[in-house]
Amino acid sequence: MLLKRIGYYLVGFSLGAVGVYFFWQKKNATFDYGPDARTLKTIRIRKRVFSAEAKKSMEKYNIDTTKVSTILYLGDVDFGKGKPREKPCAEYYVTGKDALKNVHLYVKRCDSTSTIEKVMVD
């Protein structure tokens, strides 16, 4: 009897979890709970500005804004190499993943803008 109840529970729970997954997927909801994800999201939602130095590096290494956006979506934030508590604009060091793992961004996040200060390639 107990095994039957557990079986019903697991079937119902599984169906509910699948339903919720598809419901949230259609709404394009994101769950940015980790410190990296929250930081990258706040950088992405602000107006993006590129410094002259960053533009030169991007041109030199053939990096376009799509690659920068990919890094700002999937990258890793190294809080030790940045200044996240700096006032008025926090500074972050972001490293790409997979094919972009050798590309690093130094980003200054202010109230209304995110400035890509440096683009570095290993």
Biopython code that builds the backbone (N, CA, C, O; Angstrom):
import numpy as np
from Bio.PDB.StructureBuilder import StructureBuilder

atoms = [
    (1, "MET", "N", (0.808, -1.195, 0.000)),
    (1, "MET", "CA", (0.000, 0.000, 0.000)),
    (1, "MET", "C", (0.861, 1.273, 0.000)),
    (1, "MET", "O", (0.583, 2.225, -0.730)),
    (2, "LEU", "N", (1.899, 1.269, 0.823)),
    (2, "LEU", "CA", (2.776, 2.439, 0.900)),
    (2, "LEU", "C", (3.531, 2.640, -0.410)),
    (2, "LEU", "O", (3.690, 3.771, -0.870)),
    (3, "LEU", "N", (3.993, 1.557, -1.005)),
    (3, "LEU", "CA", (4.704, 1.657, -2.285)),
    (3, "LEU", "C", (3.800, 2.196, -3.381)),
    (3, "LEU", "O", (4.257, 2.935, -4.253)),
    (4, "LYS", "N", (2.537, 1.838, -3.346)),
    (4, "LYS", "CA", (1.576, 2.332, -4.331)),
    (4, "LYS", "C", (1.396, 3.843, -4.191)),
    (4, "LYS", "O", (1.341, 4.558, -5.192)),
    (5, "ARG", "N", (1.306, 4.322, -2.966)),
    (5, "ARG", "CA", (1.164, 5.764, -2.720)),
    (5, "ARG", "C", (2.399, 6.528, -3.173)),
    (5, "ARG", "O", (2.291, 7.590, -3.786)),
    (6, "ILE", "N", (3.570, 5.985, -2.871)),
    (6, "ILE", "CA", (4.821, 6.626, -3.300)),
    (6, "ILE", "C", (4.889, 6.661, -4.822)),
    (6, "ILE", "O", (5.330, 7.654, -5.400)),
    (7, "GLY", "N", (4.460, 5.591, -5.469)),
    (7, "GLY", "CA", (4.435, 5.548, -6.936)),
    (7, "GLY", "C", (3.521, 6.617, -7.511)),
    (7, "GLY", "O", (3.904, 7.318, -8.447)),
    (8, "TYR", "N", (2.300, 6.752, -6.957)),
    (8, "TYR", "CA", (1.383, 7.801, -7.408)),
    (8, "TYR", "C", (1.987, 9.191, -7.197)),
    (8, "TYR", "O", (1.892, 10.063, -8.061)),
    (9, "TYR", "N", (2.600, 9.373, -6.049)),
    (9, "TYR", "CA", (3.226, 10.668, -5.748)),
    (9, "TYR", "C", (4.305, 10.998, -6.769)),
    (9, "TYR", "O", (4.340, 12.109, -7.298)),
    (10, "LEU", "N", (5.187, 10.039, -7.050)),
    (10, "LEU", "CA", (6.282, 10.280, -7.984)),
    (10, "LEU", "C", (5.783, 10.551, -9.399)),
    (10, "LEU", "O", (6.345, 11.394, -10.098)),
    (11, "VAL", "N", (4.741, 9.851, -9.829)),
    (11, "VAL", "CA", (4.163, 10.097, -11.154)),
    (11, "VAL", "C", (3.577, 11.507, -11.212)),
    (11, "VAL", "O", (3.827, 12.244, -12.166)),
    (12, "GLY", "N", (2.813, 11.876, -10.216)),
    (12, "GLY", "CA", (2.218, 13.214, -10.176)),
    (12, "GLY", "C", (3.264, 14.312, -10.089)),
    (12, "GLY", "O", (3.162, 15.337, -10.762)),
    (13, "PHE", "N", (4.263, 14.090, -9.258)),
    (13, "PHE", "CA", (5.334, 15.072, -9.118)),
    (13, "PHE", "C", (6.085, 15.250, -10.439)),
    (13, "PHE", "O", (6.390, 16.374, -10.838)),
    (14, "SER", "N", (6.379, 14.141, -11.111)),
    (14, "SER", "CA", (7.103, 14.199, -12.385)),
    (14, "SER", "C", (6.302, 14.947, -13.445)),
    (14, "SER", "O", (6.845, 15.798, -14.149)),
    (15, "LEU", "N", (5.020, 14.632, -13.559)),
    (15, "LEU", "CA", (4.171, 15.329, -14.531)),
    (15, "LEU", "C", (4.094, 16.826, -14.211)),
    (15, "LEU", "O", (4.157, 17.657, -15.116)),
    (16, "GLY", "N", (3.960, 17.159, -12.960)),
    (16, "GLY", "CA", (3.912, 18.564, -12.559)),
    (16, "GLY", "C", (5.211, 19.291, -12.860)),
    (16, "GLY", "O", (5.193, 20.430, -13.326)),
    (17, "ALA", "N", (6.348, 18.635, -12.596)),
    (17, "ALA", "CA", (7.648, 19.254, -12.862)),
    (17, "ALA", "C", (7.845, 19.506, -14.351)),
    (17, "ALA", "O", (8.358, 20.554, -14.743)),
    (18, "VAL", "N", (7.441, 18.550, -15.179)),
    (18, "VAL", "CA", (7.548, 18.726, -16.633)),
    (18, "VAL", "C", (6.642, 19.866, -17.087)),
    (18, "VAL", "O", (7.045, 20.685, -17.912)),
    (19, "GLY", "N", (5.434, 19.925, -16.560)),
    (19, "GLY", "CA", (4.506, 21.010, -16.910)),
    (19, "GLY", "C", (5.054, 22.374, -16.535)),
    (19, "GLY", "O", (4.993, 23.309, -17.334)),
    (20, "VAL", "N", (5.582, 22.496, -15.338)),
    (20, "VAL", "CA", (6.154, 23.773, -14.895)),
    (20, "VAL", "C", (7.350, 24.158, -15.753)),
    (20, "VAL", "O", (7.517, 25.327, -16.100)),
    (21, "TYR", "N", (8.185, 23.175, -16.097)),
    (21, "TYR", "CA", (9.352, 23.443, -16.938)),
    (21, "TYR", "C", (8.924, 24.057, -18.269)),
    (21, "TYR", "O", (9.474, 25.079, -18.679)),
    (22, "PHE", "N", (7.951, 23.450, -18.949)),
    (22, "PHE", "CA", (7.509, 23.972, -20.244)),
    (22, "PHE", "C", (6.799, 25.310, -20.095)),
    (22, "PHE", "O", (6.937, 26.173, -20.962)),
    (23, "PHE", "N", (6.050, 25.501, -19.028)),
    (23, "PHE", "CA", (5.369, 26.772, -18.789)),
    (23, "PHE", "C", (6.389, 27.906, -18.648)),
    (23, "PHE", "O", (6.243, 28.951, -19.282)),
    (24, "TRP", "N", (7.418, 27.706, -17.824)),
    (24, "TRP", "CA", (8.427, 28.748, -17.620)),
    (24, "TRP", "C", (9.301, 28.942, -18.846)),
    (24, "TRP", "O", (9.784, 30.048, -19.089)),
    (25, "GLN", "N", (9.511, 27.886, -19.624)),
    (25, "GLN", "CA", (10.327, 28.008, -20.826)),
    (25, "GLN", "C", (9.644, 28.911, -21.850)),
    (25, "GLN", "O", (10.316, 29.694, -22.521)),
    (26, "LYS", "N", (8.330, 28.818, -21.981)),
    (26, "LYS", "CA", (7.606, 29.664, -22.921)),
    (26, "LYS", "C", (7.608, 31.129, -22.480)),
    (26, "LYS", "O", (7.518, 32.030, -23.314)),
    (27, "LYS", "N", (7.710, 31.359, -21.197)),
    (27, "LYS", "CA", (7.723, 32.736, -20.689)),
    (27, "LYS", "C", (9.116, 33.344, -20.723)),
    (27, "LYS", "O", (9.285, 34.508, -20.361)),
    (28, "ASN", "N", (10.120, 32.580, -21.151)),
    (28, "ASN", "CA", (11.515, 33.024, -21.169)),
    (28, "ASN", "C", (11.968, 33.521, -19.808)),
    (28, "ASN", "O", (12.704, 34.503, -19.708)),
    (29, "ALA", "N", (11.532, 32.846, -18.776)),
    (29, "ALA", "CA", (11.923, 33.205, -17.414)),
    (29, "ALA", "C", (13.345, 32.717, -17.150)),
    (29, "ALA", "O", (13.750, 31.654, -17.620)),
    (30, "THR", "N", (14.088, 33.510, -16.394)),
    (30, "THR", "CA", (15.429, 33.093, -16.011)),
    (30, "THR", "C", (15.489, 33.033, -14.492)),
    (30, "THR", "O", (14.783, 33.765, -13.798)),
    (31, "PHE", "N", (16.326, 32.167, -14.001)),
    (31, "PHE", "CA", (16.491, 31.998, -12.570)),
    (31, "PHE", "C", (17.940, 32.305, -12.228)),
    (31, "PHE", "O", (18.763, 31.400, -12.088)),
    (32, "ASP", "N", (18.240, 33.580, -12.096)),
    (32, "ASP", "CA", (19.597, 34.050, -11.861)),
    (32, "ASP", "C", (19.821, 34.218, -10.365)),
    (32, "ASP", "O", (19.723, 35.323, -9.830)),
    (33, "TYR", "N", (20.123, 33.106, -9.696)),
    (33, "TYR", "CA", (20.271, 33.140, -8.254)),
    (33, "TYR", "C", (21.717, 33.157, -7.787)),
    (33, "TYR", "O", (22.002, 33.661, -6.700)),
    (34, "GLY", "N", (22.625, 32.627, -8.571)),
    (34, "GLY", "CA", (24.032, 32.599, -8.182)),
    (34, "GLY", "C", (24.671, 33.964, -8.344)),
    (34, "GLY", "O", (24.166, 34.792, -9.103)),
    (35, "PRO", "N", (25.776, 34.220, -7.647)),
    (35, "PRO", "CA", (26.420, 35.533, -7.757)),
    (35, "PRO", "C", (26.906, 35.831, -9.172)),
    (35, "PRO", "O", (26.789, 36.968, -9.629)),
    (36, "ASP", "N", (27.452, 34.833, -9.877)),
    (36, "ASP", "CA", (27.894, 35.056, -11.259)),
    (36, "ASP", "C", (26.711, 35.440, -12.138)),
    (36, "ASP", "O", (26.781, 36.412, -12.891)),
    (37, "ALA", "N", (25.627, 34.679, -12.043)),
    (37, "ALA", "CA", (24.456, 34.911, -12.890)),
    (37, "ALA", "C", (23.828, 36.277, -12.626)),
    (37, "ALA", "O", (23.443, 36.975, -13.564)),
    (38, "ARG", "N", (23.724, 36.660, -11.355)),
    (38, "ARG", "CA", (23.155, 37.977, -11.022)),
    (38, "ARG", "C", (24.023, 39.095, -11.560)),
    (38, "ARG", "O", (23.513, 40.072, -12.109)),
    (39, "THR", "N", (25.342, 38.957, -11.405)),
    (39, "THR", "CA", (26.265, 39.985, -11.872)),
    (39, "THR", "C", (26.192, 40.124, -13.382)),
    (39, "THR", "O", (26.091, 41.236, -13.901)),
    (40, "LEU", "N", (26.243, 39.000, -14.093)),
    (40, "LEU", "CA", (26.184, 39.052, -15.551)),
    (40, "LEU", "C", (24.857, 39.626, -16.039)),
    (40, "LEU", "O", (24.824, 40.355, -17.030)),
    (41, "LYS", "N", (23.774, 39.305, -15.356)),
    (41, "LYS", "CA", (22.470, 39.841, -15.765)),
    (41, "LYS", "C", (22.421, 41.358, -15.583)),
    (41, "LYS", "O", (21.922, 42.068, -16.455)),
    (42, "THR", "N", (22.928, 41.854, -14.471)),
    (42, "THR", "CA", (22.901, 43.306, -14.266)),
    (42, "THR", "C", (23.810, 44.018, -15.268)),
    (42, "THR", "O", (23.531, 45.156, -15.648)),
    (43, "ILE", "N", (24.881, 43.374, -15.696)),
    (43, "ILE", "CA", (25.736, 43.969, -16.735)),
    (43, "ILE", "C", (24.982, 43.985, -18.060)),
    (43, "ILE", "O", (25.015, 44.983, -18.780)),
    (44, "ARG", "N", (24.305, 42.891, -18.385)),
    (44, "ARG", "CA", (23.615, 42.773, -19.683)),
    (44, "ARG", "C", (22.450, 43.735, -19.822)),
    (44, "ARG", "O", (22.204, 44.232, -20.921)),
    (45, "ILE", "N", (21.718, 44.017, -18.741)),
    (45, "ILE", "CA", (20.499, 44.825, -18.882)),
    (45, "ILE", "C", (20.781, 46.321, -18.983)),
    (45, "ILE", "O", (19.892, 47.091, -19.347)),
    (46, "ARG", "N", (21.984, 46.735, -18.671)),
    (46, "ARG", "CA", (22.330, 48.149, -18.788)),
    (46, "ARG", "C", (22.816, 48.457, -20.200)),
    (46, "ARG", "O", (23.228, 47.559, -20.934)),
    (47, "LYS", "N", (22.764, 49.732, -20.570)),
    (47, "LYS", "CA", (23.262, 50.158, -21.879)),
    (47, "LYS", "C", (24.745, 49.807, -21.958)),
    (47, "LYS", "O", (25.512, 50.123, -21.048)),
    (48, "ARG", "N", (25.147, 49.152, -23.049)),
    (48, "ARG", "CA", (26.525, 48.686, -23.207)),
    (48, "ARG", "C", (27.344, 49.713, -23.988)),
    (48, "ARG", "O", (26.950, 50.154, -25.067)),
    (49, "VAL", "N", (28.486, 50.080, -23.418)),
    (49, "VAL", "CA", (29.399, 51.045, -24.031)),
    (49, "VAL", "C", (30.770, 50.391, -24.122)),
    (49, "VAL", "O", (31.166, 49.642, -23.228)),
    (50, "PHE", "N", (31.498, 50.675, -25.206)),
    (50, "PHE", "CA", (32.840, 50.122, -25.387)),
    (50, "PHE", "C", (33.857, 51.248, -25.337)),
    (50, "PHE", "O", (33.688, 52.261, -26.016)),
    (51, "SER", "N", (34.907, 51.089, -24.546)),
    (51, "SER", "CA", (35.970, 52.083, -24.493)),
    (51, "SER", "C", (36.780, 52.006, -25.778)),
    (51, "SER", "O", (36.677, 51.032, -26.524)),
    (52, "ALA", "N", (37.587, 53.031, -26.040)),
    (52, "ALA", "CA", (38.446, 53.046, -27.233)),
    (52, "ALA", "C", (39.432, 51.883, -27.200)),
    (52, "ALA", "O", (39.692, 51.259, -28.228)),
    (53, "GLU", "N", (39.979, 51.592, -26.027)),
    (53, "GLU", "CA", (40.915, 50.476, -25.879)),
    (53, "GLU", "C", (40.244, 49.142, -26.203)),
    (53, "GLU", "O", (40.836, 48.292, -26.870)),
    (54, "ALA", "N", (39.016, 48.960, -25.732)),
    (54, "ALA", "CA", (38.283, 47.722, -26.005)),
    (54, "ALA", "C", (37.995, 47.586, -27.496)),
    (54, "ALA", "O", (38.113, 46.496, -28.056)),
    (55, "LYS", "N", (37.620, 48.684, -28.137)),
    (55, "LYS", "CA", (37.340, 48.643, -29.579)),
    (55, "LYS", "C", (38.588, 48.257, -30.372)),
    (55, "LYS", "O", (38.506, 47.492, -31.333)),
    (56, "LYS", "N", (39.734, 48.786, -29.970)),
    (56, "LYS", "CA", (40.989, 48.440, -30.658)),
    (56, "LYS", "C", (41.302, 46.953, -30.503)),
    (56, "LYS", "O", (41.678, 46.290, -31.469)),
    (57, "SER", "N", (41.145, 46.438, -29.295)),
    (57, "SER", "CA", (41.416, 45.018, -29.049)),
    (57, "SER", "C", (40.445, 44.137, -29.822)),
    (57, "SER", "O", (40.841, 43.110, -30.373)),
    (58, "MET", "N", (39.189, 44.531, -29.864)),
    (58, "MET", "CA", (38.193, 43.755, -30.585)),
    (58, "MET", "C", (38.525, 43.699, -32.076)),
    (58, "MET", "O", (38.384, 42.656, -32.714)),
    (59, "GLU", "N", (38.958, 44.808, -32.609)),
    (59, "GLU", "CA", (39.332, 44.852, -34.023)),
    (59, "GLU", "C", (40.585, 44.007, -34.277)),
    (59, "GLU", "O", (40.657, 43.271, -35.262)),
    (60, "LYS", "N", (41.558, 44.117, -33.392)),
    (60, "LYS", "CA", (42.818, 43.382, -33.539)),
    (60, "LYS", "C", (42.602, 41.877, -33.500)),
    (60, "LYS", "O", (43.187, 41.149, -34.302)),
    (61, "TYR", "N", (41.767, 41.398, -32.577)),
    (61, "TYR", "CA", (41.562, 39.962, -32.387)),
    (61, "TYR", "C", (40.302, 39.429, -33.070)),
    (61, "TYR", "O", (39.922, 38.277, -32.863)),
    (62, "ASN", "N", (39.655, 40.267, -33.885)),
    (62, "ASN", "CA", (38.466, 39.871, -34.634)),
    (62, "ASN", "C", (37.356, 39.363, -33.704)),
    (62, "ASN", "O", (36.804, 38.282, -33.909)),
    (63, "ILE", "N", (37.046, 40.155, -32.692)),
    (63, "ILE", "CA", (35.980, 39.840, -31.738)),
    (63, "ILE", "C", (34.836, 40.813, -31.991)),
    (63, "ILE", "O", (35.024, 42.029, -31.938)),
    (64, "ASP", "N", (33.661, 40.282, -32.263)),
    (64, "ASP", "CA", (32.519, 41.151, -32.515)),
    (64, "ASP", "C", (31.620, 41.226, -31.275)),
    (64, "ASP", "O", (31.871, 40.565, -30.268)),
    (65, "THR", "N", (30.581, 42.038, -31.372)),
    (65, "THR", "CA", (29.697, 42.241, -30.220)),
    (65, "THR", "C", (28.905, 40.978, -29.882)),
    (65, "THR", "O", (28.462, 40.811, -28.745)),
    (66, "THR", "N", (28.727, 40.098, -30.852)),
    (66, "THR", "CA", (28.043, 38.836, -30.577)),
    (66, "THR", "C", (28.857, 37.974, -29.627)),
    (66, "THR", "O", (28.306, 37.356, -28.717)),
    (67, "LYS", "N", (30.159, 37.930, -29.834)),
    (67, "LYS", "CA", (31.028, 37.164, -28.938)),
    (67, "LYS", "C", (31.040, 37.780, -27.545)),
    (67, "LYS", "O", (31.046, 37.064, -26.543)),
    (68, "VAL", "N", (31.043, 39.109, -27.483)),
    (68, "VAL", "CA", (31.000, 39.792, -26.181)),
    (68, "VAL", "C", (29.690, 39.459, -25.474)),
    (68, "VAL", "O", (29.684, 39.193, -24.272)),
    (69, "SER", "N", (28.584, 39.472, -26.211)),
    (69, "SER", "CA", (27.284, 39.134, -25.618)),
    (69, "SER", "C", (27.271, 37.698, -25.109)),
    (69, "SER", "O", (26.714, 37.416, -24.048)),
    (70, "THR", "N", (27.882, 36.796, -25.863)),
    (70, "THR", "CA", (27.949, 35.394, -25.438)),
    (70, "THR", "C", (28.729, 35.271, -24.136)),
    (70, "THR", "O", (28.327, 34.535, -23.235)),
    (71, "ILE", "N", (29.843, 35.988, -24.036)),
    (71, "ILE", "CA", (30.641, 35.959, -22.806)),
    (71, "ILE", "C", (29.828, 36.523, -21.637)),
    (71, "ILE", "O", (29.875, 35.991, -20.528)),
    (72, "LEU", "N", (29.089, 37.593, -21.891)),
    (72, "LEU", "CA", (28.298, 38.207, -20.825)),
    (72, "LEU", "C", (27.065, 37.374, -20.464)),
    (72, "LEU", "O", (26.412, 37.642, -19.456)),
    (73, "TYR", "N", (26.747, 36.379, -21.269)),
    (73, "TYR", "CA", (25.625, 35.493, -20.961)),
    (73, "TYR", "C", (26.093, 34.198, -20.287)),
    (73, "TYR", "O", (25.460, 33.710, -19.350)),
    (74, "LEU", "N", (27.204, 33.655, -20.776)),
    (74, "LEU", "CA", (27.649, 32.340, -20.293)),
    (74, "LEU", "C", (28.953, 32.368, -19.503)),
    (74, "LEU", "O", (29.390, 31.331, -19.004)),
    (75, "GLY", "N", (29.578, 33.531, -19.381)),
    (75, "GLY", "CA", (30.913, 33.609, -18.794)),
    (75, "GLY", "C", (30.972, 33.405, -17.297)),
    (75, "GLY", "O", (29.955, 33.256, -16.621)),
    (76, "ASP", "N", (32.191, 33.405, -16.805)),
    (76, "ASP", "CA", (32.469, 33.296, -15.373)),
    (76, "ASP", "C", (33.019, 34.622, -14.874)),
    (76, "ASP", "O", (33.873, 35.229, -15.521)),
    (77, "VAL", "N", (32.533, 35.069, -13.726)),
    (77, "VAL", "CA", (33.016, 36.304, -13.120)),
    (77, "VAL", "C", (34.067, 35.942, -12.082)),
    (77, "VAL", "O", (33.808, 35.135, -11.190)),
    (78, "ASP", "N", (35.258, 36.537, -12.193)),
    (78, "ASP", "CA", (36.320, 36.336, -11.210)),
    (78, "ASP", "C", (36.310, 37.567, -10.297)),
    (78, "ASP", "O", (36.889, 38.604, -10.621)),
    (79, "PHE", "N", (35.645, 37.427, -9.160)),
    (79, "PHE", "CA", (35.484, 38.565, -8.255)),
    (79, "PHE", "C", (36.815, 38.997, -7.647)),
    (79, "PHE", "O", (36.955, 40.150, -7.240)),
    (80, "GLY", "N", (37.785, 38.103, -7.579)),
    (80, "GLY", "CA", (39.099, 38.432, -7.024)),
    (80, "GLY", "C", (39.909, 39.355, -7.911)),
    (80, "GLY", "O", (40.749, 40.106, -7.416)),
    (81, "LYS", "N", (39.672, 39.315, -9.218)),
    (81, "LYS", "CA", (40.418, 40.157, -10.159)),
    (81, "LYS", "C", (39.720, 41.473, -10.447)),
    (81, "LYS", "O", (40.292, 42.338, -11.111)),
    (82, "GLY", "N", (38.508, 41.643, -9.967)),
    (82, "GLY", "CA", (37.773, 42.880, -10.165)),
    (82, "GLY", "C", (37.667, 43.655, -8.859)),
    (82, "GLY", "O", (38.311, 43.324, -7.864)),
    (83, "LYS", "N", (36.849, 44.684, -8.888)),
    (83, "LYS", "CA", (36.575, 45.493, -7.695)),
    (83, "LYS", "C", (35.059, 45.616, -7.554)),
    (83, "LYS", "O", (34.495, 46.667, -7.860)),
    (84, "PRO", "N", (34.392, 44.551, -7.093)),
    (84, "PRO", "CA", (32.932, 44.562, -7.061)),
    (84, "PRO", "C", (32.319, 45.542, -6.071)),
    (84, "PRO", "O", (31.138, 45.870, -6.187)),
    (85, "ARG", "N", (33.077, 46.006, -5.121)),
    (85, "ARG", "CA", (32.547, 46.946, -4.120)),
    (85, "ARG", "C", (32.942, 48.399, -4.414)),
    (85, "ARG", "O", (32.659, 49.289, -3.612)),
    (86, "GLU", "N", (33.581, 48.640, -5.538)),
    (86, "GLU", "CA", (34.034, 49.986, -5.913)),
    (86, "GLU", "C", (32.832, 50.916, -6.086)),
    (86, "GLU", "O", (31.813, 50.520, -6.653)),
    (87, "LYS", "N", (32.952, 52.130, -5.604)),
    (87, "LYS", "CA", (31.890, 53.137, -5.733)),
    (87, "LYS", "C", (32.379, 54.249, -6.644)),
    (87, "LYS", "O", (33.554, 54.601, -6.532)),
    (88, "PRO", "N", (31.618, 54.814, -7.503)),
    (88, "PRO", "CA", (30.212, 54.547, -7.813)),
    (88, "PRO", "C", (30.011, 53.416, -8.821)),
    (88, "PRO", "O", (28.881, 52.972, -9.025)),
    (89, "CYS", "N", (31.088, 52.944, -9.453)),
    (89, "CYS", "CA", (30.951, 51.908, -10.486)),
    (89, "CYS", "C", (31.764, 50.666, -10.117)),
    (89, "CYS", "O", (32.986, 50.730, -9.976)),
    (90, "ALA", "N", (31.074, 49.546, -9.964)),
    (90, "ALA", "CA", (31.752, 48.288, -9.674)),
    (90, "ALA", "C", (32.494, 47.807, -10.918)),
    (90, "ALA", "O", (32.076, 48.076, -12.045)),
    (91, "GLU", "N", (33.596, 47.095, -10.701)),
    (91, "GLU", "CA", (34.400, 46.599, -11.815)),
    (91, "GLU", "C", (34.498, 45.080, -11.722)),
    (91, "GLU", "O", (34.712, 44.521, -10.646)),
    (92, "TYR", "N", (34.336, 44.416, -12.880)),
    (92, "TYR", "CA", (34.304, 42.961, -12.908)),
    (92, "TYR", "C", (35.215, 42.422, -14.007)),
    (92, "TYR", "O", (35.377, 43.036, -15.062)),
    (93, "TYR", "N", (35.800, 41.269, -13.735)),
    (93, "TYR", "CA", (36.646, 40.553, -14.685)),
    (93, "TYR", "C", (35.870, 39.307, -15.101)),
    (93, "TYR", "O", (35.607, 38.430, -14.279)),
    (94, "VAL", "N", (35.505, 39.233, -16.376)),
    (94, "VAL", "CA", (34.659, 38.153, -16.875)),
    (94, "VAL", "C", (35.442, 37.342, -17.903)),
    (94, "VAL", "O", (36.053, 37.900, -18.814)),
    (95, "THR", "N", (35.416, 36.020, -17.747)),
    (95, "THR", "CA", (36.107, 35.114, -18.660)),
    (95, "THR", "C", (35.086, 34.292, -19.428)),
    (95, "THR", "O", (34.104, 33.821, -18.854)),
    (96, "GLY", "N", (35.315, 34.119, -20.724)),
    (96, "GLY", "CA", (34.431, 33.318, -21.553)),
    (96, "GLY", "C", (34.578, 31.834, -21.262)),
    (96, "GLY", "O", (35.487, 31.418, -20.544)),
    (97, "LYS", "N", (33.681, 31.046, -21.822)),
    (97, "LYS", "CA", (33.708, 29.586, -21.660)),
    (97, "LYS", "C", (33.868, 28.925, -23.019)),
    (97, "LYS", "O", (33.625, 29.536, -24.060)),
    (98, "ASP", "N", (34.277, 27.674, -22.988)),
    (98, "ASP", "CA", (34.407, 26.823, -24.172)),
    (98, "ASP", "C", (35.296, 27.473, -25.225)),
    (98, "ASP", "O", (36.482, 27.691, -24.975)),
    (99, "ALA", "N", (34.748, 27.786, -26.399)),
    (99, "ALA", "CA", (35.551, 28.336, -27.496)),
    (99, "ALA", "C", (36.075, 29.737, -27.177)),
    (99, "ALA", "O", (37.045, 30.189, -27.787)),
    (100, "LEU", "N", (35.447, 30.418, -26.236)),
    (100, "LEU", "CA", (35.850, 31.785, -25.883)),
    (100, "LEU", "C", (36.591, 31.839, -24.546)),
    (100, "LEU", "O", (36.676, 32.905, -23.936)),
    (101, "LYS", "N", (37.129, 30.706, -24.079)),
    (101, "LYS", "CA", (37.773, 30.669, -22.763)),
    (101, "LYS", "C", (39.052, 31.493, -22.696)),
    (101, "LYS", "O", (39.525, 31.803, -21.602)),
    (102, "ASN", "N", (39.618, 31.850, -23.837)),
    (102, "ASN", "CA", (40.831, 32.670, -23.838)),
    (102, "ASN", "C", (40.520, 34.164, -23.963)),
    (102, "ASN", "O", (41.439, 34.977, -24.056)),
    (103, "VAL", "N", (39.237, 34.533, -23.966)),
    (103, "VAL", "CA", (38.836, 35.935, -24.060)),
    (103, "VAL", "C", (38.353, 36.404, -22.695)),
    (103, "VAL", "O", (37.524, 35.752, -22.060)),
    (104, "HIS", "N", (38.874, 37.534, -22.253)),
    (104, "HIS", "CA", (38.530, 38.096, -20.941)),
    (104, "HIS", "C", (38.053, 39.530, -21.128)),
    (104, "HIS", "O", (38.575, 40.266, -21.965)),
    (105, "LEU", "N", (37.069, 39.911, -20.352)),
    (105, "LEU", "CA", (36.532, 41.274, -20.397)),
    (105, "LEU", "C", (36.722, 41.934, -19.042)),
    (105, "LEU", "O", (36.539, 41.302, -18.002)),
    (106, "TYR", "N", (37.087, 43.199, -19.059)),
    (106, "TYR", "CA", (37.103, 43.989, -17.824)),
    (106, "TYR", "C", (35.975, 44.998, -17.977)),
    (106, "TYR", "O", (36.027, 45.884, -18.830)),
    (107, "VAL", "N", (34.952, 44.851, -17.135)),
    (107, "VAL", "CA", (33.718, 45.615, -17.278)),
    (107, "VAL", "C", (33.519, 46.522, -16.081)),
    (107, "VAL", "O", (33.695, 46.110, -14.935)),
    (108, "LYS", "N", (33.150, 47.764, -16.362)),
    (108, "LYS", "CA", (32.806, 48.731, -15.308)),
    (108, "LYS", "C", (31.296, 48.929, -15.358)),
    (108, "LYS", "O", (30.759, 49.446, -16.338)),
    (109, "ARG", "N", (30.606, 48.504, -14.274)),
    (109, "ARG", "CA", (29.143, 48.576, -14.221)),
    (109, "ARG", "C", (28.705, 49.750, -13.356)),
    (109, "ARG", "O", (28.933, 49.775, -12.147)),
    (110, "CYS", "N", (28.077, 50.710, -13.998)),
    (110, "CYS", "CA", (27.551, 51.884, -13.289)),
    (110, "CYS", "C", (26.027, 51.767, -13.209)),
    (110, "CYS", "O", (25.456, 50.738, -13.570)),
    (111, "ASP", "N", (25.371, 52.842, -12.726)),
    (111, "ASP", "CA", (23.918, 52.805, -12.544)),
    (111, "ASP", "C", (23.158, 52.581, -13.847)),
    (111, "ASP", "O", (22.201, 51.806, -13.870)),
    (112, "SER", "N", (23.559, 53.235, -14.921)),
    (112, "SER", "CA", (22.792, 53.140, -16.163)),
    (112, "SER", "C", (23.573, 52.524, -17.321)),
    (112, "SER", "O", (22.988, 52.210, -18.358)),
    (113, "THR", "N", (24.882, 52.347, -17.161)),
    (113, "THR", "CA", (25.684, 51.800, -18.264)),
    (113, "THR", "C", (26.619, 50.698, -17.775)),
    (113, "THR", "O", (26.979, 50.625, -16.600)),
    (114, "SER", "N", (26.991, 49.858, -18.712)),
    (114, "SER", "CA", (28.047, 48.867, -18.497)),
    (114, "SER", "C", (29.100, 49.145, -19.562)),
    (114, "SER", "O", (28.845, 49.000, -20.757)),
    (115, "THR", "N", (30.283, 49.546, -19.115)),
    (115, "THR", "CA", (31.343, 49.888, -20.048)),
    (115, "THR", "C", (32.342, 48.745, -20.123)),
    (115, "THR", "O", (32.908, 48.333, -19.110)),
    (116, "ILE", "N", (32.553, 48.239, -21.329)),
    (116, "ILE", "CA", (33.577, 47.225, -21.550)),
    (116, "ILE", "C", (34.892, 48.013, -21.644)),
    (116, "ILE", "O", (35.177, 48.627, -22.672)),
    (117, "GLU", "N", (35.668, 47.994, -20.597)),
    (117, "GLU", "CA", (36.899, 48.779, -20.536)),
    (117, "GLU", "C", (38.037, 48.128, -21.330)),
    (117, "GLU", "O", (38.764, 48.798, -22.065)),
    (118, "LYS", "N", (38.173, 46.806, -21.165)),
    (118, "LYS", "CA", (39.278, 46.089, -21.809)),
    (118, "LYS", "C", (38.760, 44.763, -22.341)),
    (118, "LYS", "O", (37.893, 44.127, -21.741)),
    (119, "VAL", "N", (39.314, 44.358, -23.489)),
    (119, "VAL", "CA", (39.102, 43.025, -24.027)),
    (119, "VAL", "C", (40.491, 42.412, -24.166)),
    (119, "VAL", "O", (41.331, 42.911, -24.915)),
    (120, "MET", "N", (40.720, 41.323, -23.434)),
    (120, "MET", "CA", (42.040, 40.690, -23.414)),
    (120, "MET", "C", (41.946, 39.273, -23.971)),
    (120, "MET", "O", (40.976, 38.559, -23.716)),
    (121, "VAL", "N", (42.956, 38.875, -24.729)),
    (121, "VAL", "CA", (43.004, 37.544, -25.310)),
    (121, "VAL", "C", (44.308, 36.889, -24.928)),
    (121, "VAL", "O", (45.372, 37.493, -25.065)),
    (122, "ASP", "N", (44.239, 35.636, -24.439)),
    (122, "ASP", "CA", (45.451, 34.882, -24.075)),
    (122, "ASP", "C", (46.100, 34.329, -25.327)),
    (122, "ASP", "O", (47.132, 33.663, -25.244)),
]
sb = StructureBuilder()
sb.init_structure("model")
sb.init_model(0)
sb.init_chain("A")
sb.init_seg("    ")
for serial, (resi, resn, name, xyz) in enumerate(atoms, 1):
    if name == "N":
        sb.init_residue(resn, " ", resi, " ")
    sb.init_atom(name, np.array(xyz, "f"), 0.0, 1.0, " ", f" {name:<3s}", serial, name[0])
structure = sb.get_structure()
